[in-house]
């Protein structure tokens, strides 16, 4: 993995990205894209955890909705 979470500070997320620059510009751009996408996936996963329920139902317009158990 080329991206990793270093630490969280409140609502801030510190992510480290490592990119191997290649001999060609195209290959370097692809490596950068992979690394940035990994960082985005990590950040999105952490962001979703803020909104995750603890198993209780969520009520929308009077109708209860429940999450599936992992």
N, C-alpha and C positions, 0 to 999 in steps of 0.2 A: 504494500500500500504506500502510495506517495504522499498522502495527506493524513495527518493525525491531530486529534484534539490535544492541545497542550494543557489548557486549564479553562475553567469557567470563572468569571468574576461577575457575580450577580446575573444580569441578563446579557453580559458580553461573553463571547466565545472566542478563545484564542486558538487558531488553527495553524499548524506548520505544514508547509508544502515543500516537497523536494522534487525537483525536476532535473532529469538528465538531459542536457542539451546535446543534440545529435550532430552529425556532420552535415546534414542537409537541413535547410530551413523548414521544409515541409515536415520532416520527421520531428524536428524540434517543436513545431507548432502542434503536432499531434500529441507529443508528450506533455506539453503545457495544457492542452485541452483535457487530457485524461486526469492530470493532477487537479486541475480546477474543478472538474466534474466530481471527483472524489471529495474535495473540500465542500462543495455544495451539498452533496448527499449527506455528509456528516452533519453539517449545519442544519439541514432540513430535518434530519432525524432528531436532533436535540430540540429543535423548535417544536416539533410535533409532541414531544414529551410534555411540554408545558400545558397542552390542551387535552392530554390523555386523561380519561376518567379512571377511577379506582374500581370500576365494575358497576357503579350505580347507573341507573337509567338516566338518559337525557330527555327532557320533555320539550317537544316542539309542537306548537299549536295544540296543546292539550294531549298529544299522543306520545306515550313513552317509547323511547328507542334504546335498545341495549346493544352493547358491543359484543363481538364474538370473543370468546376466551382463547388466548394463544396456547 
